[in-house]
């Protein structure tokens, strides 16, 4: 059985690497992992590393990034000479994707109130770095950004600037081939550093800084470890390996657990073909999924949290019911049966949730592959330099590994009670969806996905997605009029998949609004935005019969 302490140590080892996708250090980690797998007795022929181009190609809706190599970076106040931070002291201090400064530069500190030329200034800002890049770099000609920005603030768990004043957030500059040509660079600040530099802005104070880095076209790498590839069903366990050091929970924890599953699978033969996949989040997943098909995928992302320290809860995020959910139910019931308990009470916080975006399962589901997501949220230390191994709990590794291994072991012949529970949930959803516009198309798609008899449903307004795969996030920064609501990304991804799997306007709106419990008019508003952005379009062969009012909503 799994040794959770060994898994914990693997997590600690992975977290010591600065895992920039495509970089030398990322490749060095893959070599060390392969050496470990071989020592476990896994045949070399079962271990593959697959390369995909990055930097000047697009996969679906995703512009790939340049491969970023970073050697060093330092930030000082010039006079009086005061040290602020360095890459060697903190790996998240330099903004990911920063261009080199080509030696030391001394730049005047300014903020958004500055009225002059930004091109030779260092701009202090608390904007999202993508928005800051658009405003200060692209529009105003700045090169240097000094950023404080904390995503997903949550006062209930102490994730707030005032409560984490010395934390360095993991932030990135846009660094596709096109955006890298602007030559931008910068640093991520603590809240206290931000307040200090903001006080000095526009008063002729200067920073002294250097960044030794470079950006180049290159490759990202997917490691696949295969067990019984001739067997069915075909299952993949996925964990993204990228992220800065330490990145212990995100996502050294998921990668460590996936690797230890390799040890279990090497010692215990199962009646399924299993691939363990370690990959760069999204940018390695997209080209890989376009070439590989699975019956079921389990995504492990941020699974290791010590809940008492991070404020997290383990969450099982479902596959949308437009796809097969029998395997989902098997995994969920396995998590329940393997849950460590004390006097009959659950010791850990554990919840079931509808589909949630933000990780690699979105790619698999967008390609029609059932893919639940096991992760923990919220997390006080998410995307910061304080996501360290001491914030992980070995008991979490044991619980989740046992549940995943049980799921894999039973997947070839799912127990009848699991299939009956699944059918009950599907029936409940279809009852809920009944009599909504486009319900015939939804019922047909859901039944077909679950192996039930289904009548083909006519479509009144035909829609189609512009690309394979998920929408991603870039459209949010380009589109105007996006509602400022935290669930918009999830709504858009579910809507995008509903369009892909039903091809019908009414069915897509009704499915999304019913499944996510969102007002249909709000779904139509997002659908309009996606159509305007060219991400979804109305097929010209559509014949409108009795639905002209809804046609007006998309024209």
Beta strands, then each sheet from edge to edge (+ up, - down):
strand 1: 47-54
strand 2: 58-59
strand 3: 62-63
strand 4: 67-77
strand 5: 82-86
strand 6: 105-110
strand 7: 121-125
strand 8: 144-147
strand 9: 185-188
strand 10: 206-216
strand 11: 218-227
strand 12: 234-240
strand 13: 273-279
strand 14: 296-300
strand 15: 313-317
strand 16: 341-342
strand 17: 345-346
strand 18: 350-353
strand 19: 371-377
strand 20: 463-465
strand 21: 536-538
sheet 1: 1+ 11- 13+ 12+ 14+ 19+ 15- 18-
sheet 2: 2+ 3-
sheet 3: 5+ 4- 10+ 6- 7- 8- 9-
sheet 4: 16+ 17-
sheet 5: 20+ 21-
end
